[in-house]
Amino acid sequence: MNDRTKRFKRLFDVSLPLVFSMAATTVMEFTDRVFLANYALEAIAAALPAGIAAFLVLTLFTGITGYLNVFVAQYTGAGDHRQVGRCLWQGIYFSLFAAAALAGVSLGAAKIFQWGGHPPEVQALERAYFRILCLGGGVNVLGTCLASFFTGRGQTRPVLLINCIGMAVNIPLDYALINGVWIFPELGIRGAGLATVCAWAVIALLFAGLIFERGNERRCGVLSQRAFDAELFARIIRKGVPAALQFTLDVLAFTFFVFMVGRLGKTELAVSNIALSIQSIAFMPAFGFSMGLSTLVGQALGRDDPAAARRFTRQTIYVLLTYTMLLGAVFFLFPNKLLALFGTGDVDSATRLQLVDQGVVVLRIMALFIAFDALYFTFVGALKGAGDTRFIMTSIGLATLFVMVLPLTAVINLTDWGLYACWINLTLYVLTLFAVSFWRYRQGRWRDIRVI
């Protein structure tokens, strides 16, 4: 086996389990939306705005605990394994703070969705779904922290296994709690939220069971290194906050997009929700490879081998371009078959026809940008693996303001261009993210940055 083949094998060994883990998460979200779409139009209209708003808040915290992956990777590459246990415990302490903060955020649900301006019946469902996800969000933050113990060391198969178990818990529980089957009450969108939180709890418990055992204590000090370390905690926050804000700003742009499209009408909102749910088939694998690349770049830089970091980045580009171009062809050629998965409950024939007609155009617009979105995640993954987080945060913030928020506000409030103009605006935003991240990567400054 030559060196090139070995590097591809290493890339797939680390990244592919993360891809399938993200796929398990995607399947959970996708089936959630399918069940809700077949339950009621109001439920699917409310699911994505509330879900993405909760996800937006969660990323402020999971972005920090998830960035422990880079600390663990660089300490592993440097051979300083005892620091891994110390990093893990700082993440656990941060998770406790996150749980309290998220509970406080849940109290503001009414004001958040009043600002969205969606129909009253949709707002009521949005508030309920958002509150449940925020109240249970601390468990999700803890699970992300514990997963970093494995991902940072390149041991990603346990992450895949545990996320698949979480999916196996979520899907039947989701169906039962939404529709009121077996011994469960019919809770609609509230049931979807409860099923998600239960799956998060199972995932966190399984990670804890695998981590806190004697072998990991001997090697990494997962029990003995539990003291609070103010210097390390501050360093994690200092590097993790920009990384978290980068992802949060990205999610904020999509959240803003969904809320603004909702002002066009219930049908336009449902079309966009369905399209973005389908787009997650491309997003989550790209995110999984980005996480894997951050690990490999972090380990390479931890052992002072930037050339290996560049090679892993190129290989990730080849893989994701192949995948997203094939997927884009499916979106462009077979949009009707994808839309048919979303039955949209008991809507009348005229509304159903409008959903399909608009959905076909939107999916074809989306097919044009998913490859650039994947490349953006690739370059950001490499930059994060080095610790180059402040520039990413600043550039994404500027792009969100000047390429998404201001133009989309003008399109919605000052023109009658409608849904398609909004999606073209989203395409330009993704292209901007790709261009900025590619330019920063090509500068090469990331090769000299370390977090340890």
C-alpha distance (Angstrom), angle and dihedral (degrees) to the residues before:
residue distance angle dihedral
M1 . . .
N2 3.83 . .
D3 3.82 124.3 .
R4 3.81 94.1 -101.0
T5 3.79 91.8 53.6
K6 3.82 91.1 46.5
R7 3.80 90.7 52.7
F8 3.80 92.0 50.4
K9 3.80 89.2 48.3
R10 3.80 90.7 51.3
L11 3.81 90.8 47.8
F12 3.79 91.7 52.2
D13 3.81 93.6 41.8
V14 3.81 90.1 57.1
S15 3.81 102.1 31.3
L16 3.79 105.2 34.9
P17 3.82 95.4 64.9
L18 3.81 87.3 49.6
V19 3.80 89.7 50.0
F20 3.79 90.5 52.5
S21 3.80 89.5 45.0
M22 3.80 88.8 54.5
A23 3.81 87.5 44.8
A24 3.79 89.2 55.0
T25 3.80 88.7 52.3
T26 3.80 89.4 46.5
V27 3.79 91.7 50.8
M28 3.80 89.5 51.3
E29 3.80 91.7 51.8
F30 3.80 93.8 39.9
T31 3.82 95.0 51.8
D32 3.80 88.7 43.5
R33 3.81 89.3 58.3
V34 3.81 93.0 42.8
F35 3.82 91.3 52.6
L36 3.81 91.3 47.1
A37 3.82 92.9 45.4
N38 3.79 89.2 55.3
Y39 3.81 91.1 43.9
A40 3.83 99.1 55.5
L41 3.82 140.1 -30.5
E42 3.82 90.2 -124.1
A43 3.81 90.1 55.0
I44 3.82 95.3 54.5
A45 3.82 90.2 41.7
A46 3.82 89.2 55.3
A47 3.80 98.6 38.9
L48 3.80 100.9 73.6
P49 3.83 99.5 41.1
A50 3.81 91.6 48.0
G51 3.79 93.5 38.8
I52 3.78 94.7 48.6
A53 3.83 91.2 44.3
A54 3.81 89.7 54.1
F55 3.80 90.0 44.6
L56 3.80 88.7 51.1
V57 3.81 91.6 55.6
L58 3.81 92.2 42.8
T59 3.81 92.9 53.1
L60 3.80 89.6 63.7
F61 3.80 86.1 67.0
T62 3.82 105.6 25.4
G63 3.80 88.3 50.0
I64 3.80 89.1 63.2
T65 3.80 97.1 43.4
G66 3.80 89.7 41.9
Y67 3.81 89.7 54.2
L68 3.80 87.7 63.3
N69 3.81 81.3 82.3
V70 3.83 89.3 74.5
F71 3.82 93.4 47.8
V72 3.80 91.1 49.3
A73 3.82 90.9 46.2
Q74 3.80 95.2 51.1
Y75 3.82 93.4 44.5
T76 3.81 88.8 48.5
G77 3.81 91.4 49.5
A78 3.82 89.2 49.6
G79 3.83 91.5 48.6
D80 3.82 94.7 -119.8
H81 3.82 97.3 131.3
R82 3.81 98.4 162.2
Q83 3.79 89.2 67.1
V84 3.81 88.6 62.1
G85 3.82 92.4 70.4
R86 3.79 91.0 46.4
C87 3.83 90.9 52.1
L88 3.80 90.8 48.7
W89 3.80 93.2 55.4
Q90 3.80 93.4 48.9
G91 3.79 86.2 55.9
I92 3.81 91.5 50.7
Y93 3.80 91.0 52.5
F94 3.78 90.0 49.6
S95 3.83 90.0 50.5
L96 3.81 90.3 59.4
F97 3.79 90.2 54.2
A98 3.82 89.9 47.1
A99 3.81 92.6 54.0
A100 3.81 91.3 55.6
A101 3.80 92.9 45.2
L102 3.82 93.1 49.5
A103 3.80 91.2 50.4
G104 3.80 87.5 55.5
V105 3.82 92.0 49.2
S106 3.81 90.8 53.7
L107 3.81 88.9 65.9
G108 3.81 90.2 66.3
A109 3.81 96.3 57.7
A110 3.81 95.2 111.0
K111 3.82 94.7 56.7
I112 3.81 93.0 44.1
F113 3.78 94.2 56.7
Q114 3.78 95.3 38.6
W115 3.79 85.9 62.4
G116 3.80 89.5 53.8
G117 3.79 90.0 63.9
H118 3.80 94.9 -147.0
P119 3.83 121.3 153.0
P120 3.86 113.2 -71.0
E121 3.81 94.6 -113.4
V122 3.81 89.9 53.3
Q123 3.82 92.4 46.6
A124 3.81 91.7 55.5
L125 3.80 90.9 55.3
E126 3.81 92.3 43.7
R127 3.81 91.4 54.4
A128 3.80 93.6 50.1
Y129 3.81 94.9 47.7
F130 3.81 93.6 45.0
R131 3.82 93.8 50.1
I132 3.80 93.6 51.5
L133 3.81 93.2 49.0
C134 3.83 92.3 47.7
L135 3.81 94.6 46.8
G136 3.81 89.9 52.4
G137 3.80 94.5 37.4
G138 3.80 95.8 97.5
V139 3.80 88.8 68.9
N140 3.80 89.5 54.2
V141 3.83 91.2 50.9
L142 3.81 90.0 50.7
G143 3.81 91.3 49.3
T144 3.81 90.6 52.3
C145 3.80 89.9 50.7
L146 3.80 93.4 50.6
A147 3.81 92.5 45.7
S148 3.82 89.6 58.8
F149 3.81 89.1 66.9
F150 3.81 87.4 68.3
T151 3.81 102.7 31.2
G152 3.81 94.2 50.3
R153 3.80 91.1 54.3
G154 3.80 91.9 47.1
Q155 3.82 93.0 -110.8
T156 3.78 97.2 128.6
R157 3.80 102.1 150.4
P158 3.82 93.8 82.5
V159 3.81 87.2 53.8
L160 3.80 89.8 54.1
L161 3.80 93.6 47.3
I162 3.80 94.6 48.3
N163 3.80 94.1 46.2
C164 3.80 90.0 50.2
I165 3.81 89.5 53.0
G166 3.80 88.6 50.0
M167 3.80 89.3 51.8
A168 3.81 90.7 49.2
V169 3.81 89.0 54.5
N170 3.79 95.3 43.3
I171 3.81 104.0 49.5
P172 3.82 101.2 56.5
L173 3.81 91.5 36.7
D174 3.81 89.1 49.7
Y175 3.80 92.7 52.9
A176 3.79 92.5 44.9
L177 3.80 96.7 48.8
I178 3.82 94.8 43.5
N179 3.80 96.1 48.8
G180 3.81 102.4 26.9
V181 3.79 100.9 -119.0
W182 3.81 131.7 155.7
I183 3.81 108.7 3.0
F184 3.82 95.5 -25.8
P185 3.82 129.9 103.6
E186 3.81 121.3 -119.1
L187 3.82 103.6 -102.2
G188 3.81 102.7 158.4
I189 3.79 113.2 -162.0
R190 3.83 90.6 -2.2
G191 3.79 88.3 61.0
A192 3.80 90.0 53.0
G193 3.80 89.9 55.0
L194 3.80 94.0 47.5
A195 3.81 91.8 49.2
T196 3.81 90.4 52.6
V197 3.81 93.2 50.8
C198 3.82 90.9 48.6
A199 3.81 90.0 53.1
W200 3.83 90.7 49.7
A201 3.81 90.1 52.4
V202 3.81 92.5 50.9
I203 3.82 90.8 49.6
A204 3.83 93.4 50.5
L205 3.81 92.7 47.9
L206 3.80 92.6 50.2
F207 3.80 92.3 49.5
A208 3.80 90.5 50.1
G209 3.80 91.1 50.5
L210 3.82 91.8 54.0
I211 3.80 96.6 43.2
F212 3.79 104.8 46.0
E213 3.79 100.1 64.3
R214 3.81 134.5 112.1
G215 3.80 98.8 -97.4
N216 3.79 92.8 55.2
E217 3.81 90.4 44.1
R218 3.82 91.6 55.5
R219 3.81 93.6 48.0
C220 3.80 104.5 32.2
G221 3.80 106.6 14.2
V222 3.81 94.6 -121.9
L223 3.83 90.6 167.9
S224 3.80 106.0 25.5
Q225 3.84 94.8 47.8
R226 3.81 93.9 59.4
A227 3.81 97.0 114.3
F228 3.77 116.4 118.2
D229 3.82 109.1 -103.3
A230 3.81 109.4 -161.3
E231 3.82 95.0 -168.1
L232 3.81 94.6 49.6
F233 3.81 92.2 41.5
A234 3.82 90.1 52.9
R235 3.82 91.6 47.5
I236 3.80 91.2 51.4
I237 3.80 90.2 49.6
R238 3.82 92.4 45.4
K239 3.81 92.8 54.0
G240 3.80 97.4 29.6
V241 3.80 98.9 52.1
P242 3.85 95.1 61.8
A243 3.82 89.5 45.7
A244 3.79 90.6 48.8
L245 3.80 92.5 46.1
Q246 3.81 90.8 50.2
F247 3.77 91.0 57.9
T248 3.81 92.1 38.4
L249 3.80 91.2 53.2
D250 3.78 89.6 49.9
V251 3.80 90.5 50.8
L252 3.82 89.1 43.5
A253 3.78 89.6 58.9
F254 3.81 91.0 53.5
T255 3.81 90.9 43.7
F256 3.79 90.4 52.0
F257 3.80 89.0 47.4
V258 3.81 92.3 53.5
F259 3.79 94.0 46.4
M260 3.80 93.2 48.4
V261 3.80 93.4 46.8
G262 3.81 87.0 52.1
R263 3.80 87.7 65.8
L264 3.80 89.6 65.2
G265 3.81 90.6 63.7
K266 3.78 145.9 -74.5
T267 3.80 94.3 -80.8
E268 3.82 94.4 50.3
L269 3.81 88.7 49.0
A270 3.80 92.0 50.7
V271 3.83 91.4 48.3
S272 3.80 91.8 52.1
N273 3.81 92.2 45.1
I274 3.79 91.2 52.8
A275 3.83 92.5 46.0
L276 3.81 93.4 49.6
S277 3.80 89.9 47.4
I278 3.81 88.4 55.1
Q279 3.83 90.2 44.7
S280 3.80 88.8 60.5
I281 3.83 86.4 75.3
A282 3.81 85.4 71.8
F283 3.80 98.5 32.3
M284 3.79 100.9 54.4
P285 3.84 97.7 50.4
A286 3.81 89.3 47.2
F287 3.78 88.8 50.6
G288 3.82 90.5 48.8
F289 3.81 92.5 52.6
S290 3.81 89.3 45.5
M291 3.82 89.7 56.0
G292 3.80 91.0 47.0
L293 3.79 91.1 49.1
S294 3.82 91.1 50.7
T295 3.81 88.4 55.3
L296 3.81 94.0 48.7
V297 3.81 93.6 44.5
G298 3.81 90.4 46.9
Q299 3.80 92.6 50.7
A300 3.82 91.9 45.8
L301 3.80 93.0 50.6
G302 3.81 90.6 43.7
R303 3.80 87.5 62.4
D304 3.87 91.8 39.6
D305 3.83 97.0 -109.5
P306 3.84 107.4 131.7
A307 3.81 91.4 161.7
A308 3.80 89.6 65.7
A309 3.81 89.4 49.5
R310 3.83 90.2 55.7
R311 3.80 92.0 48.3
F312 3.81 92.7 51.9
T313 3.82 89.4 49.6
R314 3.82 92.3 53.3
Q315 3.79 91.3 48.5
T316 3.80 91.3 51.1
I317 3.81 89.4 52.5
Y318 3.81 91.5 54.0
V319 3.80 92.9 49.7
L320 3.82 97.9 45.6
L321 3.80 94.9 43.2
T322 3.80 90.5 54.2
Y323 3.80 92.4 48.2
T324 3.79 98.4 44.9
M325 3.79 95.3 44.8
L326 3.80 90.5 53.9
L327 3.80 90.6 45.8
G328 3.80 91.0 47.9
A329 3.79 89.3 55.4
V330 3.83 89.2 54.2
F331 3.81 91.3 49.6
F332 3.80 91.1 49.0
L333 3.81 99.0 43.4
F334 3.81 103.4 34.8
P335 3.83 108.1 30.5
N336 3.81 94.0 136.4
K337 3.79 93.2 59.0
L338 3.81 91.3 51.8
L339 3.80 92.4 47.6
A340 3.80 90.8 49.6
L341 3.82 88.8 69.8
F342 3.80 88.6 70.4
G343 3.79 106.7 68.6
T344 3.85 94.4 -176.8
G345 3.80 94.7 -145.3
D346 3.81 119.6 -109.1
V347 3.83 101.1 -18.1
D348 3.80 119.0 148.7
S349 3.80 121.5 -100.2
A350 3.83 95.0 -105.0
T351 3.81 92.1 54.6
R352 3.79 91.3 45.2
L353 3.81 90.6 52.4
Q354 3.81 90.7 50.3
L355 3.81 90.8 49.5
V356 3.80 91.7 52.9
D357 3.83 96.2 43.6
Q358 3.79 93.7 49.3
G359 3.80 92.7 39.2
V360 3.82 92.6 56.8
V361 3.82 92.1 54.4
V362 3.81 93.1 44.6
L363 3.81 93.2 50.3
R364 3.80 90.3 50.8
I365 3.81 91.1 51.0
M366 3.80 88.6 49.2
A367 3.81 90.8 51.9
L368 3.81 88.4 64.2
F369 3.82 96.9 60.4
I370 3.81 109.5 32.4
A371 3.83 92.9 90.0
F372 3.82 90.8 54.7
D373 3.81 89.4 47.4
A374 3.81 89.6 54.9
L375 3.82 91.4 49.5
Y376 3.80 89.8 50.7
F377 3.81 89.9 54.6
T378 3.81 90.0 48.3
F379 3.80 95.5 54.9
V380 3.80 92.4 41.4
G381 3.82 89.0 51.1
A382 3.80 90.8 54.8
L383 3.82 92.8 46.4
K384 3.80 92.0 48.3
G385 3.79 91.5 49.2
A386 3.78 88.0 60.2
G387 3.80 95.9 43.1
D388 3.82 97.5 -109.0
T389 3.81 93.4 142.3
R390 3.80 107.3 132.7
F391 3.79 95.7 64.7
I392 3.80 90.9 47.9
M393 3.80 91.3 51.8
T394 3.81 93.6 48.7
S395 3.80 96.4 45.2
I396 3.81 94.0 46.6
G397 3.80 89.8 48.5
L398 3.81 91.9 53.7
A399 3.79 92.4 45.3
T400 3.80 91.2 49.7
L401 3.80 91.4 52.9
F402 3.80 101.0 40.8
V403 3.80 102.5 30.6
M404 3.81 101.7 32.8
V405 3.82 115.9 18.1
L406 3.80 102.1 40.0
P407 3.83 99.2 38.6
L408 3.81 94.1 43.2
T409 3.80 91.5 48.5
A410 3.79 88.6 53.7
V411 3.81 92.5 47.6
I412 3.81 92.6 51.5
N413 3.80 99.9 39.5
L414 3.82 104.1 31.5
T415 3.81 105.4 32.8
D416 3.79 140.4 42.9
W417 3.81 94.3 -139.3
G418 3.80 91.4 122.5
L419 3.78 135.6 -165.9
Y420 3.80 100.1 -21.2
A421 3.81 93.3 55.1
C422 3.81 88.3 53.7
W423 3.79 91.1 54.3
I424 3.80 92.3 47.1
N425 3.82 87.0 53.3
L426 3.82 88.9 52.6
T427 3.81 89.9 51.3
L428 3.82 91.4 53.7
Y429 3.81 89.3 50.2
V430 3.80 92.4 54.5
L431 3.81 91.4 47.6
T432 3.82 89.4 52.3
L433 3.82 91.9 51.9
F434 3.79 90.1 51.0
A435 3.82 93.1 49.1
V436 3.81 94.7 48.9
S437 3.82 95.4 46.2
F438 3.82 92.3 46.1
W439 3.81 91.5 50.3
R440 3.82 91.9 50.6
Y441 3.79 92.5 48.0
R442 3.81 91.8 49.5
Q443 3.81 90.4 53.3
G444 3.82 87.6 68.0
R445 3.81 98.5 -148.0
W446 3.81 90.2 125.9
R447 3.81 90.0 72.1
D448 3.82 91.5 74.1
I449 3.84 98.5 44.1
R450 3.83 123.2 101.4
V451 3.83 133.6 175.4
I452 3.83 96.7 -157.7
